[in-house]
Amino acid sequence: MVSLDDIEKIFKQRNWWDLLFNLRISKYITYYVANHTELTPNQVTMMSFVLAIFSGIAFYEHAFIIGALLFQLSYIFDIVDGALARVKGISTKYGAFLDVFTDWLKAPVLIIILLYIQGDIFLLIVTLLLLMWSCCANKYNDMLFYTEKKSLTQSDEISMSRIGQYFKYMKERHIIELPGTIEFEALILFLYPITQQSIFLYLALLLLFGTFLLKVYIIVKKLR
């Protein structure tokens, strides 16, 4: 029998968006699925992917609120699949690949559908370019980490600063230090369509651009 405490312990670092309500909902869904169903993590991953497909269909049909809610449900199940695999000790390489592969498909396709239907072709192009550049910068930064480039937050100068203390505080609480891709997706695929307020779209772009600049700054500092 899997307990709620068992599930709480295996959650990875918390994103800002997750802290609002996603983790609480995901915890109880994981508890139910683990103890009362025969569903596998891969099946939950595919459920998340199917919900994302229906979200795209809803956006295409101009049912923006339904599309936003389906996207959010898809995201919650995306948390559940990994949590279920870890809490039951049945993680596999194929499952990890399937999870990442579907994740990389969902957001770009939904963004294309949503902004195309809205007629924001210029913003669509800008968003996809920023998303691509941000992902490339993030992957290159990861590569530098695995080639043993020292983490900036481990330097004495940074670790003793207020920024370093903030990063340490967040790390101890397993919270990701800054908003990133998850919050970008929440702004553009949930808050924007459900409210139809352009401010959320522009905030999403600003966040994505800021994340890209931060990653470039980190890369430049590491390469010195």
C-alpha contacts under 8 A as a table, 3 or more apart, distances in Angstrom:
res1	aa1	res2	aa2	distance
1	M	35	N	6.19
2	V	6	D	6.40
2	V	7	I	7.47
2	V	31	Y	6.74
2	V	34	A	6.73
2	V	35	N	6.42
2	V	87	V	7.49
2	V	88	K	7.90
3	S	6	D	5.17
3	S	7	I	6.61
3	S	31	Y	6.91
4	L	7	I	5.14
4	L	8	E	6.17
4	L	27	K	6.98
4	L	28	Y	7.43
4	L	31	Y	6.36
5	D	8	E	4.98
5	D	9	K	6.25
6	D	9	K	5.38
6	D	10	I	6.77
6	D	87	V	6.73
7	I	10	I	5.46
7	I	11	F	6.75
7	I	27	K	6.41
7	I	30	T	7.50
7	I	31	Y	7.27
7	I	83	A	6.87
7	I	87	V	6.09
8	E	11	F	5.72
8	E	27	K	6.96
10	I	83	A	6.61
10	I	86	R	6.64
10	I	87	V	6.52
11	F	14	R	7.58
11	F	83	A	6.41
12	K	174	H	7.33
13	Q	174	H	4.66
13	Q	175	I	5.18
13	Q	176	I	5.97
14	R	18	D	6.19
14	R	19	L	6.54
14	R	174	H	6.03
14	R	175	I	4.53
14	R	176	I	5.86
15	N	18	D	5.13
15	N	19	L	6.48
15	N	175	I	6.13
15	N	176	I	5.44
15	N	179	P	7.15
15	N	182	I	7.19
15	N	183	E	7.87
16	W	19	L	5.34
16	W	20	L	7.20
16	W	175	I	7.40
16	W	176	I	7.17
16	W	178	L	7.85
16	W	179	P	6.27
16	W	183	E	7.13
17	W	20	L	5.76
17	W	21	F	7.84
17	W	22	N	7.35
17	W	182	I	6.98
17	W	183	E	5.81
17	W	186	A	7.37
18	D	21	F	6.09
18	D	22	N	4.67
18	D	23	L	5.48
19	L	22	N	6.52
19	L	23	L	6.32
20	L	23	L	7.79
21	F	24	R	5.44
21	F	25	I	6.36
22	N	25	I	5.32
22	N	26	S	5.94
22	N	76	I	6.20
23	L	26	S	4.94
23	L	27	K	5.88
23	L	76	I	7.92
23	L	79	I	7.87
24	R	27	K	5.22
24	R	28	Y	6.68
25	I	28	Y	5.48
25	I	29	I	6.30
25	I	76	I	7.53
26	S	29	I	5.07
26	S	30	T	5.92
26	S	76	I	5.85
26	S	77	F	7.10
26	S	79	I	6.48
26	S	80	V	5.66
27	K	30	T	5.16
27	K	31	Y	6.13
27	K	80	V	7.45
28	Y	31	Y	4.93
28	Y	32	Y	6.24
29	I	32	Y	5.17
29	I	33	V	6.09
29	I	80	V	7.06
30	T	33	V	5.11
30	T	34	A	5.85
30	T	80	V	5.52
30	T	81	D	7.99
30	T	83	A	6.89
30	T	84	L	5.97
31	Y	34	A	5.32
31	Y	35	N	6.15
32	Y	35	N	5.38
32	Y	36	H	5.52
32	Y	37	T	7.29
33	V	36	H	5.54
33	V	37	T	5.09
33	V	38	E	7.42
33	V	39	L	6.68
33	V	84	L	7.87
34	A	37	T	6.29
34	A	38	E	7.59
34	A	39	L	7.73
34	A	84	L	6.53
34	A	88	K	7.55
39	L	43	Q	6.22
39	L	44	V	6.92
40	T	43	Q	5.21
40	T	44	V	6.44
40	T	81	D	7.98
40	T	84	L	7.89
40	T	85	A	7.81
41	P	44	V	5.06
41	P	45	T	6.20
41	P	80	V	7.88
41	P	81	D	4.58
41	P	82	G	6.78
41	P	84	L	6.00
41	P	85	A	5.57
41	P	95	G	7.31
42	N	45	T	4.90
42	N	46	M	6.32
42	N	81	D	6.92
42	N	95	G	5.84
42	N	98	L	7.43
42	N	99	D	7.82
43	Q	46	M	5.10
43	Q	47	M	6.21
44	V	47	M	4.89
44	V	48	S	6.24
44	V	77	F	6.54
44	V	78	D	7.55
44	V	80	V	7.33
44	V	81	D	5.40
45	T	48	S	5.10
45	T	49	F	6.32
45	T	77	F	7.03
45	T	78	D	6.14
45	T	81	D	5.69
45	T	98	L	7.52
45	T	99	D	6.20
45	T	102	T	7.97
46	M	49	F	4.84
46	M	50	V	6.08
47	M	50	V	5.11
47	M	51	L	6.19
47	M	74	S	7.58
47	M	77	F	7.36
48	S	51	L	5.17
48	S	52	A	6.31
48	S	73	L	7.58
48	S	74	S	4.39
48	S	75	Y	6.84
48	S	76	I	7.95
48	S	77	F	5.32
48	S	78	D	5.81
49	F	52	A	5.03
49	F	53	I	6.36
49	F	74	S	6.78
49	F	102	T	6.48
49	F	106	K	7.23
50	V	53	I	4.98
50	V	54	F	6.39
50	V	74	S	7.94
51	L	54	F	5.11
51	L	55	S	6.12
51	L	70	L	5.94
51	L	71	F	6.81
51	L	73	L	7.23
51	L	74	S	5.25
52	A	55	S	4.82
52	A	56	G	6.28
52	A	70	L	6.63
52	A	71	F	5.54
52	A	74	S	5.69
52	A	106	K	6.40
52	A	110	L	7.77
53	I	56	G	5.12
53	I	57	I	6.36
53	I	106	K	7.91
54	F	57	I	4.93
54	F	58	A	6.12
54	F	67	G	7.32
54	F	70	L	7.03
55	S	58	A	5.08
55	S	59	F	6.27
55	S	66	I	7.20
55	S	67	G	4.19
55	S	68	A	6.80
55	S	69	L	7.79
55	S	70	L	5.10
55	S	71	F	5.53
55	S	110	L	7.62
56	G	59	F	5.08
56	G	60	Y	6.15
56	G	67	G	6.56
56	G	109	V	7.78
56	G	110	L	5.47
56	G	113	I	6.49
56	G	114	L	7.55
57	I	60	Y	5.01
57	I	61	E	6.24
57	I	67	G	7.54
58	A	61	E	5.07
58	A	62	H	6.27
58	A	63	A	4.95
58	A	64	F	6.45
58	A	66	I	6.34
58	A	67	G	4.79
59	F	62	H	5.00
59	F	63	A	5.51
59	F	64	F	5.21
59	F	66	I	7.95
59	F	67	G	5.34
59	F	113	I	6.74
59	F	114	L	5.68
59	F	117	I	7.52
60	Y	63	A	7.45
60	Y	113	I	6.32
60	Y	114	L	6.92
60	Y	117	I	6.32
62	H	117	I	7.56
63	A	66	I	5.57
63	A	67	G	6.13
64	F	67	G	4.94
64	F	68	A	6.05
64	F	193	P	5.19
64	F	194	I	6.08
65	I	68	A	5.10
65	I	69	L	6.23
65	I	193	P	6.19
65	I	194	I	4.56
65	I	195	T	7.87
66	I	69	L	5.15
66	I	70	L	6.10
67	G	70	L	5.13
67	G	71	F	6.11
67	G	193	P	7.75
68	A	71	F	5.09
68	A	72	Q	6.23
68	A	189	L	6.02
68	A	190	F	4.60
68	A	191	L	7.55
68	A	193	P	6.09
68	A	194	I	5.89
69	L	72	Q	5.05
69	L	73	L	6.20
69	L	190	F	7.05
69	L	194	I	7.96
70	L	73	L	5.03
70	L	74	S	6.04
71	F	74	S	4.95
71	F	75	Y	6.19
71	F	189	L	7.08
71	F	190	F	7.04
72	Q	75	Y	5.02
72	Q	76	I	6.30
72	Q	186	A	8.00
72	Q	190	F	6.76
73	L	76	I	5.06
73	L	77	F	6.34
74	S	77	F	5.25
74	S	78	D	6.21
75	Y	78	D	4.86
75	Y	79	I	6.58
76	I	79	I	5.21
76	I	80	V	6.43
77	F	80	V	4.74
77	F	81	D	6.26
78	D	81	D	5.58
78	D	82	G	7.14
78	D	99	D	7.73
79	I	82	G	5.83
79	I	83	A	6.34
80	V	83	A	5.03
80	V	84	L	5.83
81	D	84	L	5.20
81	D	85	A	6.24
82	G	85	A	5.12
82	G	86	R	6.24
82	G	91	S	7.94
83	A	86	R	5.27
83	A	87	V	6.00
84	L	87	V	5.32
84	L	88	K	6.06
85	A	88	K	5.51
85	A	89	G	5.85
85	A	90	I	5.03
85	A	91	S	4.89
86	R	89	G	4.94
86	R	90	I	6.46
86	R	91	S	6.03
91	S	95	G	6.71
91	S	96	A	7.45
92	T	95	G	5.09
92	T	96	A	6.28
93	K	96	A	5.09
93	K	97	F	6.16
94	Y	97	F	5.04
94	Y	98	L	6.06
95	G	98	L	5.06
95	G	99	D	6.10
96	A	99	D	5.16
96	A	100	V	6.25
97	F	100	V	5.24
97	F	101	F	5.88
98	L	101	F	5.10
98	L	102	T	6.09
99	D	102	T	5.49
99	D	103	D	6.15
100	V	103	D	5.02
100	V	104	W	6.18
101	F	104	W	5.30
101	F	105	L	6.46
102	T	105	L	5.07
102	T	106	K	6.10
103	D	106	K	5.39
103	D	107	A	6.92
104	W	107	A	6.60
104	W	108	P	7.22
105	L	108	P	6.11
105	L	109	V	6.24
106	K	109	V	5.52
106	K	110	L	6.09
107	A	110	L	5.23
107	A	111	I	6.04
107	A	185	E	6.99
108	P	111	I	5.11
108	P	112	I	6.15
108	P	128	L	7.26
109	V	112	I	5.11
109	V	113	I	6.29
110	L	113	I	5.14
110	L	114	L	6.02
110	L	189	L	7.52
111	I	114	L	5.15
111	I	115	L	5.98
111	I	124	L	7.49
111	I	188	I	7.58
111	I	189	L	7.01
112	I	115	L	5.56
112	I	116	Y	5.80
112	I	124	L	6.52
113	I	116	Y	5.25
113	I	117	I	6.06
114	L	117	I	5.36
114	L	118	Q	6.25
114	L	189	L	7.98
115	L	118	Q	4.89
115	L	119	G	6.12
115	L	120	D	5.25
115	L	121	I	6.72
115	L	123	L	7.47
115	L	124	L	5.77
116	Y	119	G	5.01
116	Y	120	D	5.98
116	Y	121	I	6.00
116	Y	124	L	7.09
117	I	120	D	7.76
120	D	123	L	5.31
120	D	124	L	6.00
121	I	124	L	4.86
121	I	125	I	6.26
122	F	125	I	5.26
122	F	126	V	6.26
123	L	126	V	5.00
123	L	127	T	5.88
124	L	127	T	5.14
124	L	128	L	6.18
125	I	128	L	5.28
125	I	129	L	6.14
126	V	129	L	5.20
126	V	130	L	6.11
127	T	130	L	5.17
127	T	131	L	6.02
127	T	205	L	6.56
128	L	131	L	4.99
128	L	132	M	6.06
129	L	132	M	5.11
129	L	133	W	6.11
130	L	133	W	5.12
130	L	134	S	5.90
130	L	205	L	7.95
130	L	208	L	6.68
130	L	209	F	6.49
130	L	212	F	7.52
131	L	134	S	5.14
131	L	135	C	6.12
131	L	208	L	7.00
132	M	135	C	5.20
132	M	136	C	6.19
133	W	136	C	5.09
133	W	137	A	6.07
133	W	212	F	7.00
134	S	137	A	5.10
134	S	138	N	6.04
134	S	208	L	7.26
134	S	209	F	7.81
134	S	211	T	7.00
134	S	212	F	4.73
134	S	215	K	7.60
135	C	138	N	5.01
135	C	139	K	6.13
136	C	139	K	5.18
136	C	140	Y	6.12
137	A	140	Y	5.14
137	A	141	N	6.07
137	A	212	F	6.85
137	A	215	K	5.97
137	A	216	V	6.40
137	A	219	I	7.94
138	N	141	N	5.07
138	N	142	D	6.24
138	N	215	K	6.36
139	K	142	D	4.98
139	K	143	M	6.22
140	Y	143	M	4.93
140	Y	144	L	6.36
140	Y	219	I	7.82
141	N	144	L	5.14
141	N	145	F	6.42
141	N	215	K	7.05
141	N	218	I	7.55
141	N	219	I	5.91
142	D	145	F	5.01
142	D	146	Y	6.40
143	M	146	Y	5.18
143	M	147	T	6.26
144	L	147	T	5.04
144	L	148	E	6.53
144	L	149	K	5.46
144	L	219	I	7.84
144	L	222	K	7.72
145	F	148	E	5.24
145	F	149	K	5.27
145	F	150	K	7.05
145	F	151	S	7.15
146	Y	149	K	7.31
149	K	222	K	6.35
150	K	154	Q	7.08
150	K	155	S	7.86
150	K	222	K	7.06
151	S	154	Q	5.37
151	S	155	S	7.23
151	S	222	K	7.70
152	L	155	S	5.65
152	L	158	I	6.91
152	L	218	I	7.43
152	L	221	K	7.80
152	L	222	K	7.33
153	T	158	I	5.54
153	T	159	S	5.69
153	T	164	G	6.18
153	T	167	F	7.71
154	Q	158	I	6.99
154	Q	159	S	6.05
155	S	158	I	5.47
155	S	159	S	5.98
156	D	159	S	5.17
156	D	160	M	6.09
157	E	160	M	5.78
157	E	161	S	6.62
158	I	161	S	5.23
158	I	163	I	6.84
158	I	164	G	5.18
159	S	162	R	8.00
159	S	163	I	7.48
159	S	164	G	4.16
159	S	165	Q	6.43
160	M	164	G	5.91
160	M	165	Q	6.73
161	S	164	G	5.06
161	S	165	Q	6.28
162	R	165	Q	5.00
162	R	166	Y	6.13
163	I	166	Y	5.08
163	I	167	F	6.26
164	G	167	F	5.11
164	G	168	K	6.16
165	Q	168	K	5.02
165	Q	169	Y	6.10
166	Y	169	Y	5.03
166	Y	170	M	6.25
166	Y	177	E	7.91
167	F	170	M	5.22
167	F	171	K	6.04
167	F	177	E	6.01
168	K	171	K	5.08
168	K	172	E	6.18
169	Y	172	E	5.39
169	Y	173	R	6.68
170	M	173	R	5.21
170	M	174	H	6.20
170	M	175	I	5.16
170	M	176	I	6.62
170	M	177	E	5.79
171	K	174	H	4.91
171	K	175	I	5.91
171	K	176	I	7.03
171	K	177	E	7.32
172	E	175	I	7.76
176	I	179	P	7.43
179	P	182	I	7.47
179	P	183	E	5.85
179	P	184	F	7.93
179	P	207	L	7.73
180	G	183	E	5.49
180	G	184	F	6.19
180	G	207	L	7.13
180	G	208	L	7.10
180	G	211	T	6.41
181	T	184	F	4.88
181	T	185	E	6.17
181	T	208	L	7.15
182	I	185	E	5.20
182	I	186	A	6.22
183	E	186	A	4.91
183	E	187	L	6.15
183	E	204	A	7.77
184	F	187	L	5.24
184	F	188	I	6.27
184	F	204	A	4.91
184	F	205	L	7.54
184	F	207	L	6.49
184	F	208	L	6.44
185	E	188	I	5.28
185	E	189	L	5.51
185	E	190	F	7.39
185	E	204	A	7.51
186	A	189	L	5.48
186	A	190	F	5.06
186	A	191	L	6.34
187	L	190	F	5.78
187	L	191	L	4.96
187	L	192	Y	5.90
187	L	200	F	5.53
187	L	201	L	6.55
187	L	203	L	7.27
187	L	204	A	5.50
188	I	191	L	6.32
188	I	192	Y	5.16
188	I	193	P	7.24
188	I	200	F	6.45
188	I	201	L	5.32
188	I	204	A	5.89
189	L	192	Y	6.19
189	L	193	P	6.26
190	F	193	P	5.76
190	F	194	I	5.93
191	L	194	I	5.29
191	L	195	T	5.96
191	L	196	Q	7.88
191	L	200	F	6.44
192	Y	195	T	5.50
192	Y	196	Q	5.30
192	Y	197	Q	5.78
192	Y	198	S	6.59
192	Y	199	I	7.75
192	Y	200	F	5.16
192	Y	201	L	5.87
193	P	196	Q	5.02
193	P	197	Q	7.68
197	Q	200	F	6.18
197	Q	201	L	7.60
198	S	201	L	5.13
198	S	202	Y	6.42
199	I	202	Y	5.21
199	I	203	L	6.03
200	F	203	L	4.94
200	F	204	A	6.06
201	L	204	A	5.09
201	L	205	L	6.42
202	Y	205	L	5.06
202	Y	206	L	6.08
203	L	206	L	4.99
203	L	207	L	6.01
204	A	207	L	5.12
204	A	208	L	6.15
205	L	208	L	5.07
205	L	209	F	6.06
206	L	209	F	5.12
206	L	210	G	6.01
207	L	210	G	5.06
207	L	211	T	6.09
208	L	211	T	5.10
208	L	212	F	6.22
209	F	212	F	5.09
209	F	213	L	6.28
210	G	213	L	5.16
210	G	214	L	6.17
211	T	214	L	5.10
211	T	215	K	6.24
212	F	215	K	5.20
212	F	216	V	6.24
213	L	216	V	5.09
213	L	217	Y	6.11
214	L	217	Y	5.04
214	L	218	I	6.23
215	K	218	I	5.09
215	K	219	I	6.17
216	V	219	I	5.07
216	V	220	V	6.18
217	Y	220	V	5.21
217	Y	221	K	6.23
218	I	221	K	5.15
218	I	222	K	6.15
219	I	222	K	5.13
219	I	223	L	6.19
220	V	223	L	5.23
220	V	224	R	6.52
221	K	224	R	5.49
